[in-house]
């Protein structure tokens, strides 16, 4: 078992976290100003979004690498601790976002609407990740059993089966053909956990990693350009098949960039570890500033150079980091953030 890769994880988390902030900044601007932007602006924004879909899967791969480690003793107490953190964060932040929406006039009721949106998963869009993690943590002991007892060949067979049935076969729907084959797993996310576990045992070389990143990236750019040329002719389901987390190009692109980052020779640094410790809080908090700037105050980044998106994301990232860092100094809060 190769242990040296652990020092790369904080760097991957920080890089992926910033990519998520950029992604959400682009997504929000595209959503709020859809009718006011040119076709070229929409194409560039959408392509950039599609090129950043690897960010969340990288987080999942690190989770799999850490928790599915054969030397990790994954007790019920630890699972409860991980799950409790997600549940408390979900309750606190969905309520906070509901209060903000209510105070700014975007919600007419407070408590009842919050409970409804909490249960149905209709709070702010980025909260979907917490619902996902609650489910994955509860299933983690069973994933751990598989990882502990399966051979490498069996693990790759499992990953391949999930990708085949969840990512590859659904492509036929784009041609009007409904596949009759299925497995009782409808989401790609466990595959990312297992991929993280396998790549910790043995990472890919730099050449393979670059190929896995560049070739799917070119495909994503080409598909994005094509979709922009035929607006309105693609269903939401087809869009998810091509660009969602289960997309074949996204899966391959994620594997490529993850292994590229794993192969970087880095040193453990206290500042990096501090940022890493705050990454979950940054994820939760940054959307307040994304929403405030464009939805509440009407700031339109399309009036400026496209570099404004990177600048905005950097500001949102750093402000969310500072707030998280301060909040984590409060007793008990650091167990949530």
C-alpha positions as CSV (number, residue, x, y, z in Angstrom):
1,X,0.0,0.0,0.0
2,X,1.4,3.3,-1.1
3,X,1.2,5.8,1.7
4,X,3.0,8.8,0.1
5,X,-0.1,10.1,-1.7
6,X,-1.8,11.3,1.5
7,X,0.2,14.5,1.3
8,X,-1.3,15.3,-2.1
9,X,-4.9,15.1,-0.8
10,X,-5.0,18.6,0.8
11,X,-3.8,20.1,-2.5
12,X,-6.4,18.2,-4.5
13,X,-9.1,19.3,-2.1
14,X,-8.1,22.9,-2.3
15,X,-7.8,22.8,-6.1
16,X,-11.2,21.1,-6.4
17,X,-12.8,23.4,-3.9
18,X,-11.7,26.5,-5.9
19,X,-12.9,24.8,-9.1
20,X,-16.3,24.3,-7.5
21,X,-16.5,28.0,-6.6
22,X,-15.6,29.0,-10.2
23,X,-18.2,26.5,-11.4
24,X,-21.0,27.9,-9.2
25,X,-20.1,31.4,-10.2
26,X,-20.4,30.5,-13.9
27,X,-23.6,28.5,-13.3
28,X,-25.2,31.4,-11.4
29,X,-24.3,34.0,-13.9
30,X,-25.6,31.8,-16.7
31,X,-28.8,31.2,-14.9
32,X,-29.5,34.8,-13.8
33,X,-28.5,36.5,-17.1
34,X,-29.5,33.9,-19.6
35,X,-31.7,36.2,-21.6
36,X,-29.2,39.0,-21.6
37,X,-26.1,37.4,-23.0
38,X,-24.9,36.6,-26.5
39,X,-24.6,33.1,-28.0
40,X,-20.9,33.3,-27.7
41,X,-21.0,34.3,-24.0
42,X,-23.4,31.4,-23.3
43,X,-21.2,29.0,-25.2
44,X,-18.0,30.0,-23.3
45,X,-19.8,29.9,-20.0
46,X,-21.5,26.5,-20.6
47,X,-18.3,25.0,-21.9
48,X,-16.3,26.2,-18.9
49,X,-19.0,24.7,-16.6
50,X,-18.8,21.4,-18.4
51,X,-15.0,21.4,-18.1
52,X,-15.2,21.8,-14.3
53,X,-17.5,18.8,-13.5
54,X,-14.5,16.8,-12.3
55,X,-14.3,18.9,-9.1
56,X,-16.9,17.2,-6.9
57,X,-15.9,13.6,-8.0
58,X,-12.3,14.4,-6.9
59,X,-13.7,15.0,-3.4
60,X,-15.5,11.6,-3.6
61,X,-12.3,9.9,-4.8
62,X,-10.4,11.2,-1.8
63,X,-13.2,10.0,0.5
64,X,-12.9,6.5,-1.0
65,X,-9.1,6.5,-0.8
66,X,-9.2,7.4,2.9
67,X,-12.2,5.4,4.2
68,X,-11.9,2.3,2.0
69,X,-8.2,1.9,3.0
70,X,-7.7,-1.7,4.1
71,X,-5.8,-0.4,7.1
72,X,-8.7,1.9,8.1
73,X,-10.9,0.6,11.0
74,X,-14.3,2.0,10.0
75,X,-16.3,1.6,13.1
76,X,-20.0,2.4,13.6
77,X,-19.0,5.3,15.9
78,X,-16.9,6.9,13.1
79,X,-19.8,6.4,10.6
80,X,-22.1,8.1,13.0
81,X,-19.7,11.0,13.5
82,X,-19.3,11.5,9.8
83,X,-23.0,11.3,9.1
84,X,-23.9,13.5,12.1
85,X,-21.7,16.2,10.7
86,X,-23.5,16.2,7.4
87,X,-27.0,16.1,9.0
88,X,-26.2,19.0,11.3
89,X,-24.7,21.0,8.5
90,X,-27.7,20.3,6.4
91,X,-30.1,21.5,9.0
92,X,-28.2,24.6,10.0
93,X,-27.4,25.8,6.5
94,X,-30.7,25.0,4.8
95,X,-32.3,27.1,7.6
96,X,-29.8,29.8,7.2
97,X,-30.4,30.0,3.4
98,X,-34.2,29.9,4.0
99,X,-33.8,32.9,6.4
100,X,-31.8,34.8,3.9
101,X,-34.3,34.1,1.1
102,X,-37.1,35.1,3.4
103,X,-35.4,38.3,4.5
104,X,-34.7,39.3,0.9
105,X,-38.3,38.6,-0.2
106,X,-37.6,35.5,-2.3
107,X,-39.6,33.3,0.2
108,X,-43.1,34.1,1.6
109,X,-43.0,31.7,4.6
110,X,-40.2,30.7,6.8
111,X,-40.5,27.5,8.9
112,X,-43.0,25.4,6.9
113,X,-41.3,26.2,3.6
114,X,-37.9,25.4,5.2
115,X,-39.2,22.0,6.4
116,X,-40.6,21.2,3.0
117,X,-37.5,22.2,1.1
118,X,-35.3,20.4,3.6
119,X,-37.2,17.1,3.1
120,X,-37.5,17.4,-0.7
121,X,-34.0,18.6,-1.3
122,X,-35.1,22.0,-2.8
123,X,-32.9,24.3,-0.8
124,X,-30.0,26.1,-2.5
125,X,-28.7,23.9,-5.3
126,X,-25.2,23.1,-3.9
127,X,-26.8,21.4,-0.8
128,X,-27.3,18.3,-2.9
129,X,-23.8,17.2,-2.0
130,X,-24.8,16.9,1.7
131,X,-27.7,14.6,0.9
132,X,-25.3,12.5,-1.2
133,X,-22.7,12.2,1.5
134,X,-25.3,11.2,4.1
135,X,-26.3,8.3,1.8
136,X,-22.7,7.4,1.0
137,X,-21.6,7.4,4.6
138,X,-24.5,5.1,5.6
139,X,-23.5,2.7,2.9
140,X,-19.8,3.0,3.6
141,X,-19.5,-0.1,5.8
142,X,-20.9,-2.2,3.0
143,X,-18.6,-0.6,0.4
144,X,-15.7,-1.2,2.9
145,X,-16.6,-4.9,3.0
146,X,-16.3,-5.1,-0.8
147,X,-13.1,-3.1,-0.9
148,X,-11.5,-5.3,1.9
149,X,-12.3,-8.6,0.4
150,X,-12.4,-8.1,-3.4
151,X,-9.3,-8.6,-5.5
152,X,-8.1,-5.8,-7.7
153,X,-9.5,-7.5,-10.7
154,X,-12.9,-7.8,-9.0
155,X,-12.8,-4.1,-8.0
156,X,-12.1,-3.0,-11.5
157,X,-14.9,-5.3,-12.7
158,X,-17.3,-3.6,-10.2
159,X,-16.2,-0.1,-11.3
160,X,-16.5,-1.1,-15.0
161,X,-20.0,-2.6,-14.4
162,X,-21.2,0.6,-12.7
163,X,-19.8,2.8,-15.5
164,X,-21.2,0.5,-18.2
165,X,-24.7,0.5,-16.9
166,X,-24.9,4.0,-15.5
167,X,-22.8,6.0,-18.0
168,X,-22.4,4.1,-21.2
169,X,-25.6,2.3,-22.0
170,X,-27.8,5.3,-21.3
171,X,-26.1,7.1,-24.2
172,X,-28.4,5.0,-26.4
173,X,-31.3,7.2,-25.2
174,X,-29.8,10.1,-27.2
175,X,-30.7,8.0,-30.3
176,X,-34.2,7.2,-29.1
177,X,-33.3,3.7,-27.9
178,X,-34.2,2.7,-24.3
179,X,-31.7,0.1,-23.0
180,X,-33.3,-2.9,-21.5
181,X,-30.3,-3.8,-19.4
182,X,-29.8,-2.4,-15.9
183,X,-28.2,-3.0,-12.5
184,X,-29.8,-2.0,-9.2
185,X,-27.5,1.0,-8.9
186,X,-28.6,4.1,-10.7
187,X,-25.9,6.6,-9.7
188,X,-22.2,6.9,-10.5
189,X,-21.0,8.1,-7.1
190,X,-20.0,4.8,-5.6
191,X,-17.7,4.2,-8.6
192,X,-15.8,7.4,-7.7
193,X,-15.3,6.1,-4.2
194,X,-13.9,2.8,-5.5
195,X,-11.8,4.6,-8.1
196,X,-10.2,6.7,-5.3
197,X,-9.5,3.5,-3.4
198,X,-7.9,1.8,-6.4
199,X,-5.8,4.8,-7.5
200,X,-4.4,5.0,-3.9
201,X,-3.2,1.5,-4.3
202,X,-1.7,2.2,-7.6
203,X,-1.9,5.5,-9.5
204,X,-1.6,6.0,-13.2
205,X,1.5,7.3,-14.9
206,X,1.8,10.9,-16.1
207,X,1.3,9.9,-19.8
208,X,-1.8,7.9,-19.1
209,X,-3.1,10.7,-16.8
210,X,-2.6,13.4,-19.4
211,X,-4.4,11.3,-22.0
212,X,-7.3,10.6,-19.7
213,X,-7.6,14.3,-19.0
214,X,-7.0,15.8,-22.5
215,X,-8.9,13.5,-24.7
216,X,-12.2,13.7,-22.7
217,X,-11.7,17.5,-22.4
218,X,-11.5,17.9,-26.2
219,X,-14.7,15.7,-26.4
220,X,-16.5,17.9,-23.8
221,X,-15.5,21.1,-25.7
222,X,-16.7,19.6,-29.0
223,X,-20.0,18.4,-27.5
224,X,-20.5,21.8,-25.8
225,X,-20.0,23.6,-29.1
226,X,-22.4,21.2,-30.9
227,X,-25.1,21.6,-28.2
228,X,-24.7,25.4,-28.5
229,X,-25.3,25.2,-32.2
230,X,-28.6,23.3,-31.8
231,X,-30.2,25.1,-28.7
232,X,-33.4,23.6,-27.3
233,X,-33.0,20.3,-29.1
234,X,-31.5,18.4,-26.1
235,X,-33.5,17.1,-23.2
236,X,-32.3,17.5,-19.6
237,X,-31.7,13.8,-19.4
238,X,-29.5,13.8,-22.5
239,X,-27.6,16.8,-21.1
240,X,-26.9,14.9,-17.9
241,X,-25.8,11.8,-19.8
242,X,-23.3,13.9,-21.8
243,X,-22.1,16.4,-19.1
244,X,-23.3,15.2,-15.7
245,X,-21.2,13.4,-13.1
246,X,-22.1,10.0,-14.7
247,X,-20.9,11.1,-18.2
248,X,-18.1,8.9,-19.7
249,X,-16.0,12.0,-20.6
250,X,-16.4,13.4,-17.1
251,X,-15.5,10.1,-15.4
252,X,-12.4,9.8,-17.6
253,X,-11.4,13.4,-17.2
254,X,-11.8,13.1,-13.4
255,X,-9.5,10.1,-13.3
256,X,-7.0,11.9,-15.4
257,X,-6.8,15.2,-13.4
258,X,-6.9,13.3,-10.1
259,X,-3.9,11.2,-11.1
260,X,-2.1,14.2,-12.4
261,X,-2.4,15.9,-9.1
262,X,-1.5,12.6,-7.3
263,X,1.8,12.5,-9.2
264,X,2.8,16.1,-8.2
265,X,5.7,16.1,-5.7
266,X,4.5,18.3,-2.9
267,X,5.4,19.1,0.7
268,X,3.2,19.2,3.7
269,X,2.6,22.8,4.7
270,X,0.6,24.3,7.6
271,X,-1.1,26.9,5.4
272,X,-2.2,24.3,3.0
273,X,-3.5,22.1,5.8
274,X,-5.4,25.1,7.2
275,X,-7.1,25.7,3.8
276,X,-7.8,22.0,3.5
277,X,-9.5,21.9,7.0
278,X,-11.7,24.8,5.9
279,X,-12.7,23.3,2.5
280,X,-16.1,22.0,3.6
281,X,-17.0,25.3,5.2
282,X,-15.9,27.1,2.0
283,X,-18.2,24.9,0.0
284,X,-21.2,25.7,2.2
285,X,-20.6,29.4,2.7
286,X,-19.4,30.6,-0.7
287,X,-22.8,30.4,-2.3
288,X,-24.1,33.2,-0.1
289,X,-21.7,35.6,-1.9
290,X,-22.4,34.1,-5.3
291,X,-26.2,34.6,-4.7
292,X,-25.8,38.0,-3.1
293,X,-23.7,39.5,-5.8
294,X,-25.9,38.5,-8.7
295,X,-29.4,37.6,-7.4
296,X,-29.8,40.2,-4.7
297,X,-27.6,43.0,-5.9
298,X,-27.9,42.4,-9.7
299,X,-24.1,42.5,-10.5
300,X,-23.7,41.4,-14.1
301,X,-20.2,40.0,-14.7
302,X,-20.8,39.8,-18.5
303,X,-20.3,43.5,-18.7
304,X,-16.6,42.9,-18.0
305,X,-13.8,40.7,-19.3
306,X,-14.3,36.9,-18.7
307,X,-11.4,37.1,-16.2
308,X,-13.9,38.7,-13.9
309,X,-15.3,35.2,-13.2
310,X,-11.9,34.1,-11.8
311,X,-11.6,37.2,-9.8
312,X,-15.1,36.9,-8.3
313,X,-14.5,33.2,-7.5
314,X,-11.2,34.1,-5.8
315,X,-12.9,36.7,-3.7
316,X,-15.8,34.4,-2.8
317,X,-13.3,31.6,-2.0
318,X,-11.1,33.8,0.3
319,X,-14.0,35.5,2.1
320,X,-15.7,32.1,2.7
321,X,-12.3,30.8,4.0
322,X,-11.8,33.7,6.4
323,X,-15.4,33.2,7.8
324,X,-14.9,29.4,8.1
325,X,-11.5,29.9,9.8
326,X,-13.0,32.3,12.4
327,X,-16.1,30.1,13.0
328,X,-13.9,27.0,13.5
329,X,-12.4,28.7,16.5
330,X,-15.7,28.5,18.2
331,X,-16.1,25.4,20.4
332,X,-18.3,22.7,18.7
333,X,-18.5,24.6,15.4
334,X,-15.3,23.0,14.2
335,X,-17.0,19.6,14.3
336,X,-19.6,20.9,11.8
337,X,-17.4,23.0,9.5
